[in-house]
Amino acid sequence: MNNKLISIGLLVVFGFLALSSESCDPGTPTPAPDTETTPPKRVSVPKFEKDSAFTFVKKQVEFGNRVVNSPGHKACKEWLVSKMEGYADNVIQQNFSAKAYTGKALNGTNIIAQFNPKAGKRILLAAHWDTRHIADSDLEKTTRNKPIDGADDGGSGVAVLLEVGRLLKANPIEMGVDIIFFDAEDHGDENDGQDPSTREEQEASMKTWCLGSQHWSKNLHTPGYMPKFGILLDMVGSKNARFAKEGYSMQAAPNVMNKIWKLAKAMGYSNYFKDEKENGVIDDHLFVIQNARIPMIDIINLSENKEQTFGDHWHTQNDNIEIIDPRTLRAVGQVVLAVVYGEANGTF
């Protein structure tokens, strides 16, 4: 078992289901009340353009690795901000500093794009935009200390949400939508492959990941911010992807997750969205759930192989543009659009 996956059963044994030392349960977040008083104007669900999303992945990879503090990271940030300023009503750059497990100071930026910022009813969509600083899962020892392209792990989720943002601009809705690109998600400590065995070791290991979402969830861009629910996308672009029902998502927002998987099946995407439950993984949604109390689910590619959590390309040099399948991007993007427009139309 690698350290980005934490067995729920193991955490129960230790009486520890999240990061807060004040509670052994991440709790069930309270969704924002539906304040709509008049029926919303119905807008048809637009077609998700897979080739556009693929181009967005390719553009990110062309910047090189997006490791925090690197030239590629800076260039990609400027591009992402510019793209979202062209789509959204308002874009916030939330700068933060954090210390990596190596002791290195990381200067990160969470990018928050607001659509209809004054609307009371809102949903949250998110992905991380940084890439892994080492290929620590690579079989080739000579490349393990080199950063990865992160076409899937980072690039794919961002690309899908960029395309969603483009389509929201072209097909506006009355509901509020916030798209957040979290930074410094992938700079965590794998403990040289050794699993933490105590509660304290687990907590320390978990806190080295998802530094941007940890910061945002404790410093919300709007005081009292509470969307109805959130959707996180992570590794949503590879060939033969398998999106099972991740454990923390099923704890925090089982109704949302079950409805999305049911919708995906009705749309013909059950070959991607598998009605199978898996353990919880350490990802940005966990900190959003725990710290901000927002019900959030994670659409993430999880391996069928019980000996590993993610696909063979995870944290290796094979996480490049060749691994990306535009059909996978389309499946995820079209489902997300159906959820967004369905919620706006009052039909989800």
N, C-alpha and C positions, 0 to 999 in steps of 0.2 A: 504493500500500500504506500503510495506516495503522500507527501505531507500537504498537498493541496486538497486532499479528500480526507474528511474526518468522519468516521463511522458514527452515526447517531447512537447506535447501541453502545459504543465505547463511551461517548460523552454522557450517556445516561448513567453508566456505571460510575463515572466520576461526578455525577450530579452537576454536569456543566454543559449547557446547550447553546451558550453564546458567550460573548466576551465580558459582559458586565459581571463584576464580582457581587453586585447587589442582588442578582437574580439568577436562578438556575434554569430559567425559561425565557426565551426571547419574547414570549407573550404573543397574543393576537392583536396586532395593531388595529386601532380604530379608524376606519375609513372616513373621509370627509363626507358630510351630509350632502345629499343631492338637493341643491337650492334652486333647481329649475322650476319656474312657475308657469311657463308657457311651453308648448311642444316645440322642440328644436326644429330648425329648418333642415330637412333631410338632404343629404348630399351622397351621391352614388360613390361606392368604393372605387377609387381609381386603379388602373392596372399598374402593377409594380414592374418596372423596366429592369430586367436582370442585367442587360448589357451596360446600362448606366451604372448600376451598383458595382459591376465588375470593374468598370473604368475607375470608380472611386477607390476600390481596393488597389488597383495597379498604381494609381497616383501616389497613394501612401507608401507603397513599397519603393517607388522611385526616389523617395526622400532618403532611402537607406533605413537603418534601424532608427527607431524613435525612442531610444533609451533616454530617460530623463537626464537633462544637462547636455545632451549631445547636439551637434549642429542639425542633424536630421529632425530631432525633436523640436527644436526652435522653428525650423522651416515649416514643418507639418502643422504646428500650432497656428502659425500665421495664416496658412492656407485654410485650415478648418474654421478659424474665426471669420475669415473673409467669406467662405462659402455659406456659413450659417447666417452671417449678416445679410446675405442676399436672399435668404429664405424666411427667416424668423422676424418677428416684430422687435425683439430686443435680445441682445447677446451680452452675457456677463462673463468676464474672465476672473475667476476666483483663484488668485495666486496663494500658494502656501509653501512652507518649508517643512521638510520632514527628514529624519535621520534614518538611513537604510540600516539593515542588520549588519552591514560591513562597517558602519560608522560614517559613511559618506553622507554629506549633506545633499539632499535632493530639492531642487527648486521646481515645483510642479504647478500646473494650472488646470483646474477644472473648468470646462467650457460649458456654459449653461445657455441654451437657446430657448427663448420663450415665445410661444404662439398664443395670441390673445391673452396677454399677461394680466388683464383686469378680470377675466372670466373666473367665476367662483369654482365651477366644476372643472377639475383638471385630472389628467393622468400623466405619469412620468415614464419616459423611455430612456434607457441608458446603455452605455457600452464603455469599455476602457480604450484609450487611444495610444497608450505607451506600449513598448515591446520589451521582451525579456533581455536582460543584459548578458546572459550566458546561455549557451545551449547545453544545459546540464543533463539533459536526457539523451544527448547524442551518443550513438554507439562509437563514433569516431573520436578518440581521445584528443586528437590534435585540434578539434574544433569546439570542444566543450566550453572553453573560456571565451569564446567569441559571441557577440550578440547575434540575434536572429532577425530575419526579415519580418516575422510576425504578420504574414499575409492573412492567416486565419485568426490567430490569437492576438486580437487587437484590431487588425484591419477590416475583417469581415463585418463585425458588429457595427463599427463606425460607418462602413460603406452602406449597410442597410438603412441606418438611421439618416444618413445624408440623403438617400433617395426618398425616404419617408418625408424628410423636411422639404425636399424639392416639390413633392406632390402635395403637401399641405399648403405650400405657397400657391400652387396652381389650382388647387381644389379646396378653398378655405372652408372651415367649419366654425361653429360658434363656441364649441368647447375649448378649454385651455389645454395645451399640450406643452410639456417641458421636455426637451431633449438634452441630456447631460452626457458629456464625454469626460469620464473620470480619468485622472492621471495617476501614475505611479502605482498601478494595480499589481504589476508583474515583477516587482523588485523584492519579492519575499525570499525567505530562507528555507531551503529544502533540507537543511540539517544533514547534508551528505547522505541522504537516503535513509536516515535513521528515524523511525517513528518516535515522536514524543510519548513518554509513558506515564507521566503524571499530569495532573490538572494544570499545575503551574507551567510545565513545559509546553503543554498544548496551548495555553493562553498566550505564552510568549511567542510561540511559532505563528499562531494565527495573526497576531498583531503586526507581524512584519509584512503582511500582504495588504493590498487594497488601501494604500495610504491616502489616496485622493478621496475615496468614498468615506474613509474614516473621518477625514477633515470636514468634508461637506456635511455629513450626517450630524456632526456636532456644531456646525456653523452654517445653518440653512440660509440660502440666498434671500429668502423671504421669511421673516419671523412667523412662526406658527404654520409654516407650509405643510399642507396635508392633502396630497392628491388622493383620489379615490383608490388607486392602486398603481403599482409600477411594474414595468417589464424590463429586465436586464437581458442583453444579448451578448453572448461570449462564445467565440469559435462556432460561427453559424454559416460558414462558407465552404467547408471541405466536401470532397466527394464522399458519398455514402455516409453522410452524417446521421447520427442517431440521437434524437432529442427525447430522453426519458424524463420522467417526473422527478426532479431533484428534491431531496429530502427537506431542506429548510424552506423551500417554496411551498411544499405541501403542508408544512407546519403553520406558516404565516398566512398563506392565501390559497387554501385548497380549492375554494369555489372558483377563484379566478383561473387557476391552473387547469382544473377539470373542464371548465367552459372553453378555454383556449384549445385544449387537446381535442375536445368534442368538435369544435368548429373546424380545426385542421383536418379531422377525419372527414367531415362533411364536404370539405373543399377538395378532397382527393389527395391529401398529403400525409396519410397515415403511414406511408413508407418512411417518412422522416420522423413524425411525431408518434412515438411509441407509447402505448398505454401501459407502461411498466414503471415501477417505482425504484429509485436508487437512493443511496445514502446522500447526505448533505455534503456540499463542497464549499470550500472557502472561496468566496467570490464577493464582489461588491454588494450584492443584494443583502448578504448577511449583516453587514454593518448598517445598511439603510434600515433594515428591519429592527435591529437591536437598538441603535442609537436614536433614529428619527421616528421609530414606531410606525413606519409606513409599510403596508402589506405589499410585498414585492416578490415576483417570481423570476426565476432564472431559466432562460432558454439556452441550453448549453449542450454541446456535443459530448456524450458520455459513451465510453466503449462498452461493447458487449462482453469483452474479455475481462473476467473478474480479477485477473492478475494485474490489471492496470486500470486507471481511471479514465484517461483520455486516449485519443487516437495516437498512432505511432509517430505522427509528425510533431506532436506536442513538445515544445521546448527543445526542438532540434533544428538543424539547418534545412530540413525538408519542409519546414513551415514557410514556403515561398509561394509565389504566384501560381506555380504548377499544381498546387494542391487545391486551388479554388475551383469550384464548379458553379457557374452562374445559375444553374437550376436549383441548387441548394439555397443560394441567395434569394432567388425568386420565391421559393416555398416559404421561407421565414418572413420575407418582406411582405408577401401577399397576406399571410396570416396576421401579421402585425397591423397592416392597413385595415383588414376586416375588423379587427378588434377596435382600433381607434375610431373608425367611421361608424361602426356598430354602436359603440358607446356614445358617440356624438348624436347619433340618430335615435338613441333610446331602444336599440334592438339587440344589444349584446347581453 
